[in-house]
Amino acid sequence: MKMREALVVGLLLLAASVLGAPRLFAVDDPQNHVIELLAAGQPAVGVWTGAIPATRIAKVLATSDADFIVADMEHDIYDFQALHRFLLEVADFHGRYRTEPRPAPGVLVKLAHRGAWDPRYEISEAMRVGPAVGVWVPIVESGAEAARIVSAFGQAEQPGFEGVNVSKQGGHTGVSPLWPVNPQGRLMVVVMIETEEGVRHAEEIVSTPGVAAVHVVHLSEADNDKILKLCQAHHVVAAIDATPADVKARVTAGWRLISLGWDFDMLQKQLRDSLKATRTAIGK
């Protein structure tokens, strides 16, 4: 009887740890290594994934040398349960299978909502489901949109975080959990400028308090340079896509949050190159 009671208690505790509301991570959590790099002026290098439900992809990413992972929810059916599993798997696989003493990649959730679609509910739900270090918001086109995104982390929106431990991140104390507006904050808001409208309002977007980084995509090099200069003037991290061939030039220019692209592109290239080398070796 005692053994059965102990087993039941153990199962209940396990269920509570898995199903209970996750907390926003505290200052000393290793999952926030990406912010530590950026705060020190160093580049952070990461990869994007859309394979949120794929456990083996989570294992590959968790045990990689990536500083961050962008979990893209924009281009598939939105599934909070799949996101929940992915976030927990990244932390679990890194702890179980990574042999070198390296912090786990920080996971930023790329929202399905665009900046103009009022993504505050989605932000609060995404931050509930697991150990994400922030959000990555597509198609932000005005300072008002950026401010609304940031407001999801402020006291006015705290009911959205009800049940989540934000005591060390500000929360009801009125202190923002966001870096760099709070130097001790451990969460990030990354906004994407990818349209002409966004470029026209770039300065008001970049200067919005609480925005940690601005990611440029689909823009001309002239517009990229304009936004880079604005980021540097307002002490905001400049984010851009890069390849191993051009990443040194990007970092030298001042870009700090570097995305190497999609995991499936990298897997596809590695598979293609391996097959080509194999067929060459056997003469086929």
C-alpha positions in Angstrom: 0.0 0.0 0.0 2.8 2.4 0.9 4.6 1.7 -2.3 1.4 2.3 -4.3 0.8 5.6 -2.5 4.4 6.7 -3.2 4.0 5.8 -6.8 0.8 7.8 -7.1 2.4 10.8 -5.4 5.4 10.6 -7.7 3.1 10.5 -10.8 1.2 13.4 -9.6 4.3 15.4 -9.0 5.6 14.5 -12.5 2.3 15.6 -14.0 2.4 18.8 -12.2 5.9 19.6 -13.4 4.9 18.8 -17.0 1.4 20.3 -17.1 1.7 23.1 -14.7 2.1 26.7 -15.9 5.7 27.3 -16.9 7.5 30.3 -15.4 9.3 33.1 -17.1 13.0 32.3 -16.6 15.0 34.1 -14.0 18.2 36.1 -14.3 20.6 33.2 -13.8 18.9 30.8 -16.2 21.4 29.5 -18.8 18.6 29.6 -21.4 19.1 33.4 -21.6 22.7 33.1 -22.9 21.7 35.0 -26.1 20.9 38.1 -24.1 24.3 37.8 -22.3 26.1 37.7 -25.6 24.2 40.7 -27.0 24.6 42.7 -23.7 28.4 42.1 -24.0 28.4 43.4 -27.6 29.0 40.0 -29.1 27.2 38.4 -32.0 24.6 35.7 -31.4 24.1 33.2 -34.2 20.9 31.1 -34.6 18.7 29.1 -36.9 15.0 29.0 -37.8 12.8 26.0 -37.6 9.3 25.3 -38.7 9.4 21.7 -37.6 8.0 22.4 -34.2 6.2 18.9 -33.8 9.3 17.0 -34.9 11.1 15.6 -31.8 14.2 14.6 -33.6 14.6 18.1 -35.0 14.3 19.4 -31.5 17.1 17.1 -30.4 19.3 18.2 -33.3 18.8 21.9 -32.6 19.1 21.5 -28.8 22.5 19.8 -29.1 23.8 22.1 -31.7 26.1 25.1 -31.2 23.3 27.6 -32.0 23.0 30.5 -29.6 19.3 30.8 -30.4 16.4 29.1 -32.2 13.5 30.9 -33.9 10.5 28.7 -33.5 8.4 29.8 -36.5 4.6 29.6 -35.9 3.7 31.9 -38.9 3.9 29.4 -41.7 1.9 26.4 -40.3 -1.2 25.6 -38.3 -0.8 27.3 -34.9 -0.5 24.6 -32.2 0.3 25.7 -28.7 0.6 22.1 -27.5 3.3 21.4 -30.1 5.1 24.6 -29.1 4.9 23.5 -25.5 6.5 20.1 -26.3 9.2 21.7 -28.5 10.2 24.2 -25.8 10.5 21.5 -23.1 12.2 19.1 -25.5 14.9 21.7 -26.4 15.7 22.2 -22.7 15.5 18.4 -21.9 17.6 17.2 -24.8 20.3 19.8 -24.2 20.5 18.7 -20.6 20.6 15.0 -21.4 22.7 14.8 -24.6 25.0 17.8 -24.7 28.4 16.8 -23.4 30.2 20.1 -23.7 29.5 22.8 -21.0 27.6 25.1 -23.3 24.3 27.0 -22.5 21.2 25.7 -24.2 20.0 27.7 -27.2 17.5 30.4 -26.3 14.1 29.9 -28.1 12.3 32.9 -29.5 8.8 32.3 -30.7 8.0 33.8 -34.1 4.4 34.8 -33.9 1.7 33.9 -36.4 0.2 37.4 -35.9 1.7 40.3 -37.8 2.4 43.4 -35.9 -0.8 45.1 -37.1 -3.0 42.2 -36.0 -2.8 43.0 -32.2 -0.7 39.9 -31.2 -0.9 40.5 -27.4 -3.1 37.5 -26.6 -0.7 35.3 -28.7 2.3 36.7 -26.9 0.8 36.0 -23.4 -0.1 32.4 -24.4 3.3 31.8 -26.1 5.1 32.9 -22.9 2.9 30.6 -20.8 3.6 27.3 -22.6 7.4 26.9 -22.0 10.8 28.4 -21.5 10.9 30.8 -24.4 13.2 33.9 -24.1 11.0 36.2 -26.1 9.1 36.8 -29.3 9.9 37.5 -32.9 7.1 39.5 -34.6 6.7 39.7 -38.4 5.7 42.7 -40.5 5.9 45.6 -38.0 5.1 48.8 -39.8 4.7 51.6 -37.1 5.9 52.7 -33.7 2.3 52.2 -32.5 2.4 48.5 -33.5 5.8 48.1 -31.8 4.5 49.8 -28.6 1.5 47.5 -28.5 3.7 44.4 -28.8 5.9 45.6 -25.9 2.8 46.4 -23.8 2.0 42.7 -23.6 4.9 42.4 -21.2 3.9 45.4 -19.1 1.8 45.7 -16.0 -1.3 46.7 -18.0 -1.4 43.3 -19.5 -0.4 41.2 -16.4 -3.7 39.3 -16.4 -2.4 37.6 -19.6 0.5 36.2 -17.4 -1.7 35.1 -14.5 -0.4 31.9 -13.0 3.1 32.5 -14.4 6.0 33.3 -12.0 7.2 36.7 -13.1 8.5 37.8 -9.7 12.1 38.0 -10.8 11.2 39.5 -14.2 9.2 42.4 -12.9 5.6 41.5 -13.3 3.4 43.0 -10.7 6.3 45.0 -9.3 6.0 47.3 -12.3 9.5 46.5 -13.5 9.7 45.5 -17.2 10.9 41.9 -17.8 12.3 43.1 -21.2 15.9 43.6 -22.0 17.4 46.1 -22.6 14.9 48.6 -21.2 15.5 46.7 -18.0 19.3 45.8 -17.9 18.4 42.8 -15.7 15.5 41.7 -18.0 15.8 38.3 -19.5 13.2 38.4 -22.2 13.4 39.9 -25.7 11.1 41.5 -28.3 12.5 41.2 -31.9 10.5 43.0 -34.5 10.8 42.5 -38.3 10.8 45.4 -40.8 10.2 43.8 -44.2 8.0 46.3 -46.1 8.3 49.8 -47.5 5.8 51.0 -44.9 8.0 49.6 -42.2 11.0 51.4 -43.7 9.1 54.7 -43.8 8.4 54.4 -40.0 11.7 52.7 -39.2 12.9 55.3 -36.7 9.8 55.2 -34.6 9.9 51.4 -34.6 13.5 51.3 -33.6 13.2 53.9 -30.9 10.2 52.2 -29.2 11.3 51.4 -25.6 11.3 47.7 -25.0 12.3 46.7 -28.5 15.5 44.7 -28.2 16.3 44.0 -31.8 15.1 44.8 -35.3 15.4 42.2 -38.0 15.5 43.3 -41.7 14.2 41.1 -44.4 13.2 41.5 -48.1 14.7 45.0 -48.2 17.4 46.6 -50.3 20.9 47.0 -49.0 20.3 50.8 -48.9 17.3 50.2 -46.6 19.3 47.7 -44.6 22.1 50.2 -44.0 19.5 52.9 -43.0 18.0 50.7 -40.4 21.4 49.5 -39.2 22.4 53.1 -38.6 19.1 53.8 -36.7 19.7 50.7 -34.5 23.2 51.9 -33.7 22.0 55.4 -32.9 19.2 54.1 -30.6 21.3 51.3 -29.0 19.1 48.5 -30.4 20.5 45.2 -31.7 20.5 45.0 -35.5 19.4 41.6 -36.8 19.9 40.1 -40.3 20.2 36.9 -42.3 23.7 35.8 -43.2 25.7 32.9 -44.7 29.1 31.6 -43.6 30.5 33.5 -46.7 29.2 36.9 -45.7 28.7 36.7 -42.0 32.1 38.3 -41.1 31.3 41.4 -43.2 27.9 41.6 -41.6 29.3 41.5 -38.1 32.0 43.9 -39.0 29.4 46.3 -40.2 27.6 46.1 -36.9 24.9 43.4 -37.2 24.7 41.4 -34.0 21.8 39.0 -34.2 22.6 36.7 -37.0 20.2 34.2 -38.5 21.8 31.4 -40.7 18.4 30.4 -42.2 16.1 27.5 -42.0 17.0 24.1 -40.6 15.4 22.2 -43.5 17.6 24.1 -46.0 20.7 23.1 -44.1 19.5 19.5 -43.8 18.6 19.4 -47.5 22.0 20.8 -48.5 23.9 18.3 -46.3 21.9 15.4 -47.7 22.4 16.6 -51.3 26.1 17.1 -50.8 26.5 13.7 -49.1 24.7 11.9 -51.8 26.7 13.7 -54.5 30.0 12.8 -52.8 28.8 9.2 -52.4 27.8 8.8 -56.0 31.1 10.4 -57.2 33.0 7.9 -55.0 31.2 4.9 -56.5 31.2 6.3 -60.1 27.4 6.8 -60.4 
